């Protein structure tokens, strides 16, 4: 059986998540189903109301309960959120195992590896369940161990130009 492709959008620049959302819209326009799972962003992300209107073609999930970004939480709250995040990763694996969608976007999943919440081996194991579902993973930090999991890696960086007078 054919395997779906794995794409990574990474780097310290802005635009990784919007690029992934653009691919989601493109897939939906082609009649494909999309599941987006966002991590480390908290519940109060501004685009969720808009994305909810895109259902059933694009389904958005967040398993974290805190309103704030993960980085701003106390250590106690971070431990609670880690349980929620791992539930989100289990859900992602279920989506891949059941072939529930054509495109799965794991937004900021690379940050989970960076923070030690998810191991590269866990990510690899999950990706192996994909059958013909394509996957987009986003995040800031890249490592060779993560790059070899992908069919295509895009590095996004912000470049500032000085305007000459």
TORKOL-4160 file (C-alpha; in steps of 0.2 Angstrom, whole numbers, padded with zeros to 4 digits, m for minus):
165
<pt num="1" X="0000" Y="0000" Z="0000"/>
<pt num="2" X="0006" Y="0018" Z="m0004"/>
<pt num="3" X="0012" Y="0028" Z="0010"/>
<pt num="4" X="0007" Y="0046" Z="0012"/>
<pt num="5" X="0021" Y="0059" Z="0012"/>
<pt num="6" X="0028" Y="0068" Z="0027"/>
<pt num="7" X="0032" Y="0086" Z="0026"/>
<pt num="8" X="0041" Y="0097" Z="0039"/>
<pt num="9" X="0039" Y="0116" Z="0040"/>
<pt num="10" X="0052" Y="0122" Z="0052"/>
<pt num="11" X="0063" Y="0137" Z="0057"/>
<pt num="12" X="0063" Y="0152" Z="0068"/>
<pt num="13" X="0054" Y="0163" Z="0056"/>
<pt num="14" X="0035" Y="0166" Z="0055"/>
<pt num="15" X="0024" Y="0157" Z="0043"/>
<pt num="16" X="0025" Y="0139" Z="0047"/>
<pt num="17" X="0008" Y="0137" Z="0053"/>
<pt num="18" X="0000" Y="0148" Z="0040"/>
<pt num="19" X="0009" Y="0138" Z="0027"/>
<pt num="20" X="0002" Y="0122" Z="0034"/>
<pt num="21" X="m0016" Y="0130" Z="0035"/>
<pt num="22" X="m0014" Y="0135" Z="0017"/>
<pt num="23" X="m0010" Y="0117" Z="0012"/>
<pt num="24" X="m0026" Y="0112" Z="0022"/>
<pt num="25" X="m0037" Y="0124" Z="0012"/>
<pt num="26" X="m0029" Y="0117" Z="m0004"/>
<pt num="27" X="m0033" Y="0099" Z="0001"/>
<pt num="28" X="m0051" Y="0104" Z="0006"/>
<pt num="29" X="m0054" Y="0112" Z="m0011"/>
<pt num="30" X="m0048" Y="0096" Z="m0019"/>
<pt num="31" X="m0062" Y="0087" Z="m0009"/>
<pt num="32" X="m0050" Y="0079" Z="0004"/>
<pt num="33" X="m0052" Y="0078" Z="0022"/>
<pt num="34" X="m0040" Y="0087" Z="0034"/>
<pt num="35" X="m0037" Y="0085" Z="0053"/>
<pt num="36" X="m0027" Y="0098" Z="0062"/>
<pt num="37" X="m0020" Y="0095" Z="0079"/>
<pt num="38" X="m0012" Y="0110" Z="0087"/>
<pt num="39" X="0001" Y="0109" Z="0102"/>
<pt num="40" X="0009" Y="0121" Z="0114"/>
<pt num="41" X="m0003" Y="0136" Z="0109"/>
<pt num="42" X="m0016" Y="0135" Z="0122"/>
<pt num="43" X="m0034" Y="0136" Z="0119"/>
<pt num="44" X="m0035" Y="0155" Z="0115"/>
<pt num="45" X="m0028" Y="0155" Z="0098"/>
<pt num="46" X="m0037" Y="0167" Z="0087"/>
<pt num="47" X="m0039" Y="0156" Z="0071"/>
<pt num="48" X="m0049" Y="0143" Z="0079"/>
<pt num="49" X="m0066" Y="0151" Z="0077"/>
<pt num="50" X="m0063" Y="0153" Z="0058"/>
<pt num="51" X="m0057" Y="0135" Z="0056"/>
<pt num="52" X="m0072" Y="0128" Z="0066"/>
<pt num="53" X="m0082" Y="0135" Z="0051"/>
<pt num="54" X="m0072" Y="0125" Z="0039"/>
<pt num="55" X="m0079" Y="0108" Z="0046"/>
<pt num="56" X="m0082" Y="0095" Z="0041"/>
<pt num="57" X="m0068" Y="0096" Z="0028"/>
<pt num="58" X="m0056" Y="0103" Z="0040"/>
<pt num="59" X="m0057" Y="0098" Z="0058"/>
<pt num="60" X="m0047" Y="0106" Z="0072"/>
<pt num="61" X="m0042" Y="0098" Z="0088"/>
<pt num="62" X="m0033" Y="0105" Z="0104"/>
<pt num="63" X="m0031" Y="0094" Z="0119"/>
<pt num="64" X="m0023" Y="0107" Z="0130"/>
<pt num="65" X="m0034" Y="0115" Z="0142"/>
<pt num="66" X="m0025" Y="0130" Z="0148"/>
<pt num="67" X="m0029" Y="0147" Z="0140"/>
<pt num="68" X="m0011" Y="0152" Z="0140"/>
<pt num="69" X="0004" Y="0146" Z="0129"/>
<pt num="70" X="0013" Y="0132" Z="0137"/>
<pt num="71" X="0029" Y="0142" Z="0140"/>
<pt num="72" X="0019" Y="0154" Z="0152"/>
<pt num="73" X="0012" Y="0140" Z="0163"/>
<pt num="74" X="0018" Y="0135" Z="0180"/>
<pt num="75" X="0028" Y="0119" Z="0182"/>
<pt num="76" X="0012" Y="0111" Z="0190"/>
<pt num="77" X="0001" Y="0116" Z="0175"/>
<pt num="78" X="0014" Y="0111" Z="0163"/>
<pt num="79" X="0013" Y="0093" Z="0170"/>
<pt num="80" X="m0006" Y="0093" Z="0169"/>
<pt num="81" X="m0004" Y="0099" Z="0151"/>
<pt num="82" X="0009" Y="0085" Z="0147"/>
<pt num="83" X="m0005" Y="0072" Z="0150"/>
<pt num="84" X="m0017" Y="0082" Z="0138"/>
<pt num="85" X="m0003" Y="0083" Z="0125"/>
<pt num="86" X="0000" Y="0065" Z="0126"/>
<pt num="87" X="m0018" Y="0062" Z="0124"/>
<pt num="88" X="m0017" Y="0072" Z="0108"/>
<pt num="89" X="m0003" Y="0062" Z="0102"/>
<pt num="90" X="m0013" Y="0046" Z="0105"/>
<pt num="91" X="m0027" Y="0053" Z="0095"/>
<pt num="92" X="m0016" Y="0058" Z="0081"/>
<pt num="93" X="m0010" Y="0040" Z="0080"/>
<pt num="94" X="m0028" Y="0034" Z="0080"/>
<pt num="95" X="m0032" Y="0046" Z="0066"/>
<pt num="96" X="m0017" Y="0038" Z="0056"/>
<pt num="97" X="m0022" Y="0020" Z="0060"/>
<pt num="98" X="m0040" Y="0022" Z="0055"/>
<pt num="99" X="m0036" Y="0032" Z="0039"/>
<pt num="100" X="m0048" Y="0045" Z="0046"/>
<pt num="101" X="m0041" Y="0059" Z="0034"/>
<pt num="102" X="m0031" Y="0063" Z="0019"/>
<pt num="103" X="m0020" Y="0076" Z="0027"/>
<pt num="104" X="m0015" Y="0077" Z="0046"/>
<pt num="105" X="m0007" Y="0093" Z="0052"/>
<pt num="106" X="0003" Y="0091" Z="0068"/>
<pt num="107" X="0006" Y="0110" Z="0072"/>
<pt num="108" X="0021" Y="0113" Z="0083"/>
<pt num="109" X="0024" Y="0095" Z="0086"/>
<pt num="110" X="0042" Y="0098" Z="0084"/>
<pt num="111" X="0041" Y="0108" Z="0100"/>
<pt num="112" X="0035" Y="0093" Z="0109"/>
<pt num="113" X="0051" Y="0084" Z="0104"/>
<pt num="114" X="0062" Y="0099" Z="0109"/>
<pt num="115" X="0054" Y="0100" Z="0126"/>
<pt num="116" X="0056" Y="0081" Z="0129"/>
<pt num="117" X="0037" Y="0078" Z="0130"/>
<pt num="118" X="0038" Y="0067" Z="0115"/>
<pt num="119" X="0053" Y="0056" Z="0109"/>
<pt num="120" X="0059" Y="0055" Z="0091"/>
<pt num="121" X="0056" Y="0037" Z="0092"/>
<pt num="122" X="0037" Y="0040" Z="0097"/>
<pt num="123" X="0035" Y="0052" Z="0082"/>
<pt num="124" X="0043" Y="0039" Z="0071"/>
<pt num="125" X="0032" Y="0025" Z="0077"/>
<pt num="126" X="0016" Y="0036" Z="0074"/>
<pt num="127" X="0022" Y="0041" Z="0057"/>
<pt num="128" X="0024" Y="0023" Z="0052"/>
<pt num="129" X="0005" Y="0020" Z="0055"/>
<pt num="130" X="0001" Y="0033" Z="0041"/>
<pt num="131" X="m0004" Y="0022" Z="0026"/>
<pt num="132" X="m0009" Y="0034" Z="0013"/>
<pt num="133" X="m0012" Y="0049" Z="0024"/>
<pt num="134" X="0000" Y="0064" Z="0021"/>
<pt num="135" X="0007" Y="0073" Z="0036"/>
<pt num="136" X="0013" Y="0090" Z="0039"/>
<pt num="137" X="0023" Y="0094" Z="0055"/>
<pt num="138" X="0028" Y="0111" Z="0061"/>
<pt num="139" X="0040" Y="0118" Z="0074"/>
<pt num="140" X="0055" Y="0128" Z="0077"/>
<pt num="141" X="0070" Y="0116" Z="0080"/>
<pt num="142" X="0076" Y="0103" Z="0067"/>
<pt num="143" X="0087" Y="0089" Z="0070"/>
<pt num="144" X="0094" Y="0076" Z="0059"/>
<pt num="145" X="0084" Y="0062" Z="0068"/>
<pt num="146" X="0068" Y="0072" Z="0063"/>
<pt num="147" X="0073" Y="0077" Z="0046"/>
<pt num="148" X="0076" Y="0059" Z="0040"/>
<pt num="149" X="0058" Y="0055" Z="0045"/>
<pt num="150" X="0052" Y="0067" Z="0031"/>
<pt num="151" X="0050" Y="0066" Z="0012"/>
<pt num="152" X="0052" Y="0085" Z="0011"/>
<pt num="153" X="0059" Y="0098" Z="0024"/>
<pt num="154" X="0055" Y="0117" Z="0022"/>
<pt num="155" X="0065" Y="0129" Z="0032"/>
<pt num="156" X="0056" Y="0145" Z="0035"/>
<pt num="157" X="0066" Y="0160" Z="0041"/>
<pt num="158" X="0062" Y="0178" Z="0044"/>
<pt num="159" X="0074" Y="0190" Z="0034"/>
<pt num="160" X="0074" Y="0208" Z="0038"/>
<pt num="161" X="0081" Y="0220" Z="0025"/>
<pt num="162" X="0087" Y="0238" Z="0029"/>
<pt num="163" X="0079" Y="0251" Z="0018"/>
<pt num="164" X="0092" Y="0262" Z="0010"/>
<pt num="165" X="0089" Y="0280" Z="0010"/>
